[in-house]
Amino acid sequence: MKVWVAHEHGIGLMGALPAGVTVETVSGPDHLPSDPAGVSFWVPPFLAGGSTVGLAEKLPDLKVVQLLSAGADAWVGRLAAGVTLCDARGVHDSSTAEWVVTAILSHLRAFPAFVRAQARREWAYEEFTPTDELAGKRVLIVGAGSIGAALNARLAPFEVEVTRVARTPRPDEGVHGVAELPALLPAADVVVVIVPLTDQTRGLIDAEFLAALPDGALLVNGARGPVADTEALVAELSTGRIGAALDVTDPEPLPADHPLWELPNVLITPHVAGSVKGVFPRAYRLAGAQLRRFVAGEPLTNQVTDGY
């Protein structure tokens, strides 16, 4: 049985490999290590898309695609019948939750402004104090999956009031349904969106969503760029009425001449929430466990259905 993975060092992170398994490294569609025939289990590169996704069509014996990313939007609907798609749910919980907390605190405590002042060698105390603070804020988390749970746990010490929203309500867990957003948004000081990109979530952050936010609110997008309507986002943020912290944009990468770069109330990072030193050890441990389940004929975890 042949397995393809994206990183040479990942092989050693997978743990004990089942007997009869050959693991080869393939970094892209133009650098194939052997005949694609016989590859039944594939671990493509982190955040792969485009031609890499298209490589699946050249693998006639493919049975499993195990992603290193939590999002599967680039792959949904593009695999042949009989191929099981699995995401990396759980792998990015800590890193993405850390990014969100960092982004919130950076915005509220005016770190971007202080960094710009530092570059000018200015002691900008009078200009930017008093800053805002996180304590006492009402935080709305839109996306109550494993990352949402990790974020909720990390926000607990900050003396905030957290409300969680999922696709469908879970009253026993205190989780509201997405249909309740119009009533919840006006009461939120910080709105964190960490939903998967699906047909239902594409354009979720539209003009109506943004208009419902109270003055001074902070929008944090740690999901995917197309979850937000970029034109509506630019229009609302340009007024200065609300702020935003964005790890993802649409388009991505964001062109150098895009108006989002120029807005002082916007913090942008280049899709780095999951790009931490611990991601590959965690991701390849998952891939190794999945491979052992597959060889043993056991059910795979993290199977993608309905887009996530």
FIFISE-79101 format. One record per residue (C-alpha): residue in one letter; x, y, z. Coordinates in steps of 0.05 Angstrom, whole numbers, plus 5000, padded with zeros to 4 digits. Example, Ala and Ser with C-alpha at 12.3 -4.5 7.8 and 13.67 -1.06 7.14 Angstrom:
// FIFISE-79101
A524649105156;S527349795143;
// end
This chain:
// FIFISE-79101
M500050005000;K502750684980;V501951335020;W503852034996;V505352585046;A507353305035;H513453365081;E519452905089;H519953075163;G512652895172;I514052155162;G517752115227;L512152475263;M506851975243;G508951445293;A509350705278;L507250535207;P503349905191;A506949335157;G506849365082;V506050125078;T510650535035;V510751285049;E513351764996;T513952524996;V510552934943;S510753694949;G506553864888;P503453614823;D509853724784;H514353324831;L511452624836;P515952104869;S513051504832;D507251254790;P500751534820;A497550844813;G497250494880;V496751124923;S490851004969;F492251505025;W494552225012;V496552775060;P497053405016;P500654045036;F497854525088;L492955025057;A493654684989;G489154894932;G488854974857;S493154484819;T494754084882;V487353924892;G486953734818;L492353214829;A487052774862;E484352634792;K490952284774;L490651804833;P486351224808;D486850824873;L485851394922;K481351234981;V483051765034;V485252495033;Q487552715102;L488253465105;L493053845150;S488254435153;A481854515192;G478354815131;A476354355074;D472954855028;A478154774971;W476854024969;V469353944978;G465953694915;R472553584879;L474052864898;A471552244863;A466051824893;G468951334943;V474451794967;T473851985040;L475852695058;C478252835129;D480253505158;A484953665215;R479753845267;G483153955334;V490054075306;H489254825300;D484954965362;S490355245406;S493955655353;T487655965323;A484856125392;E491456445411;W491356875348;V484257105363;V485957305434;T492257655410;A488458025356;I483058255404;L487958505456;S492458825404;H486559225376;L483459425442;R490159625473;A492160005410;F498459605396;P498459755321;A498360495336;F504060425386;V508160015336;R507260565285;A509361075337;Q515460645354;A517560645281;R517261415285;R520961405352;E515161755385;W513261675459;A505761685442;Y502761645512;E498362265507;E496162095437;F493361405449;T491561345522;P487161155555;T486360535511;D480460075512;E480659415550;L477958705544;A475358645615;G467858735617;K466858635543;R461158235512;V464357735463;L460157375410;I463456755381;V460356545315;G462655835306;A461855365365;G466254785341;S472854565372;I476455225357;G470555595387;A471055175450;A478555305455;L477456045447;N471956045499;A476755715549;R482156225535;L477456815543;A474856565610;P480256915653;F479057595620;E472657755656;V468457765593;E461357545577;V461557025522;T455756835477;R456656265427;V453056145361;A452855525318;R449255315254;T443855005297;P442355175369;R444654725426;P440454955485;D443454445533;E450354765520;G447955485519;V449455545445;H444955975402;G443055845329;V445556275272;A438356495259;E438956895324;L444757325299;P440457935283;A438457975355;L445357815384;L449858265342;P447358935370;A449358715440;A456458495422;D462758895435;V467158385400;V464757895346;V469357315328;V467656925265;I470956235261;V466055845217;P468055385160;L467055655089;T460755325061;D455155535015;Q451355745078;T457056165108;R459656495044;G458057235051;L455457155122;I458857805142;D454858255095;A452458975099;E446558785143;F451058395191;L455858975197;A450459505205;A447659115264;L454159195304;P454259745355;D458860345348;G465960175370;A465059425361;L470858985337;L469958455283;V474957885282;N475157435222;G479356805234;A475156375186;R476056465111;G476157095069;P469756965029;V465756905094;A465757655090;D463158095034;T469458505022;E465859084989;A461159145048;L466959065096;V470959625065;A464860085062;E463159985136;L470360015161;S471760635121;T466861015164;G471060875226;R464860665263;I467559965278;G474259625275;A476758955249;A482258445258;L483058005196;D487357395187;V483857235122;T481557655064;D478057604997;P482057624953;E487957294985;P493657484984;L490958194991;P493458624934;A498259184954;D493359714928;H487359454965;P483859975009;L483759525070;W491259645079;E490160385089;L484860365143;P487760535212;N482160145247;V484059485213;L489258985236;I491358495181;T495657875187;P497157425126;H493156795144;V497856595199;A493256365255;G494955635244;S502155725223;V505855575287;K511755115304;G507354585335;V502554505277;F506253965238;P507653505298;R500253545316;A497853475244;Y502352875227;R500552525292;L493352575269;A495352325199;G499051735228;A493151545272;Q488451595213;L493051165170;R493150625223;R485550645228;F484950595153;V489649995148;A485949655205;G479249765172;E476850225229;P472450845220;L476351485206;T475352105249;N474352815224;Q470552595161;V468053195123;T460553205111;D456253795088;G462454195076;Y465954095143;
// end
